[in-house]
Amino acid sequence: EANPARLAADLDASWEVLAEPIQTVMRRYNVANAYDKLKELTRGKGGINRDSLHAFIQTLDIPEPEKQRLCNLTPETYTGKAAALARNI
């Protein structure tokens, strides 16, 4: 059986899953070297957490509403295109 508490803890420890939407928004607004900037965020560190990710987002040259939208995402709530892909099966 699934262990909801363990699943929630695993998700909360996996903020790197939000690199995908952040990179997508960075590219939409022509932020140079989007992939490399995200890669640099984690290099030599123990991974990404909520605070480090939000600090990174605040440094981006993107509109404030996009920053807010990205900061509102969590590993638990972000599903990307999963719902659309599942409907197309």
LINGILIN-V644098 format. One record per residue. N is the residue number from 1. PHI is phi in radians with two decimals (NA if undefined). Layout:
BEGIN
n->(N;N)
phi->(PHI;PHI)
END
This chain:
BEGIN
n->(1;2;3;4;5;6;7;8;9;10;11;12;13;14;15;16;17;18;19;20;21;22;23;24;25;26;27;28;29;30;31;32;33;34;35;36;37;38;39;40;41;42;43;44;45;46;47;48;49;50;51;52;53;54;55;56;57;58;59;60;61;62;63;64;65;66;67;68;69;70;71;72;73;74;75;76;77;78;79;80;81;82;83;84;85;86;87;88;89)
phi->(NA;-1.23;-1.93;-0.97;-1.14;-1.18;-1.06;-1.11;-1.14;-1.09;-1.12;-1.13;-1.65;-2.19;-1.14;-1.12;-1.12;-1.45;-1.09;-1.06;-1.16;-1.15;-1.10;-1.08;-1.17;-1.02;-1.20;-1.03;-1.76;0.97;-1.29;-1.14;0.97;-0.96;-1.08;-1.12;-1.13;-1.17;-1.08;-1.10;-1.02;-1.78;-1.06;1.32;-2.14;-1.43;2.01;-1.75;-2.21;-0.96;-1.15;-1.19;-1.18;-1.14;-1.09;-1.07;-1.01;-1.14;-1.46;-1.29;-1.56;-2.36;-1.04;-0.98;-1.04;-1.20;-1.05;-1.10;-1.06;-1.16;-1.20;-1.39;-1.29;-2.34;-1.01;-1.29;-1.68;-1.42;-2.16;1.03;-1.67;-0.98;-1.12;-1.14;-1.13;-1.14;-1.17;-1.49;-1.34)
END
